[in-house]
Amino acid sequence: MAKIAKASVISDIEYIIDAPSPAIGRHSWQVQGVECSRDRHRFSGQSYVFTIDVLQVRFVRAGRIIWRLILVTEGWRAADGDVVLRQTKWLKLIDGRPSDVTSWIQRCRTQKLQQDDQTPSLQKVDEVKNDWSHR
């Protein structure tokens, strides 16, 4: 059985999901065939601030849940916000098989890497603009 609750898997999922900024206000979206939703909670004490971000990811096919997981990010900061006391992430597979999740990750990571290779970087765009401006 593949172990999926590890940092490399969490990083891969975050890369594939590419969650919109919380400031945009989107709490649910679909990407790479999965349904995503995010809840964010914050508590401010006198000497600390605690935030928790819960990302739920569901892969549904023909109305049936193939797999479902949650990815939780917890953050503790000093009240002034400048000092990070603790930052941790963890993942829990709620439904489905780890092998189904890792298969999805491999497929989607490859697709996204190919898309990123085809997308011009900002540096390349600036080089093209500068080249045209000197003509």
Secondary structure as GFF3:
##gff-version 3
##sequence-region A 1 135
A	DSSP	alpha_helix	7	17	.	.	.	ID=ss1
A	DSSP	three_ten_helix	22	24	.	.	.	ID=ss2
A	DSSP	beta_strand	28	31	.	.	.	ID=ss3
A	DSSP	beta_strand	34	44	.	.	.	ID=ss4
A	DSSP	beta_strand	48	61	.	.	.	ID=ss5
A	DSSP	beta_strand	64	78	.	.	.	ID=ss6
A	DSSP	beta_strand	84	95	.	.	.	ID=ss7
A	DSSP	alpha_helix	98	118	.	.	.	ID=ss8
A	DSSP	alpha_helix	122	133	.	.	.	ID=ss9
###
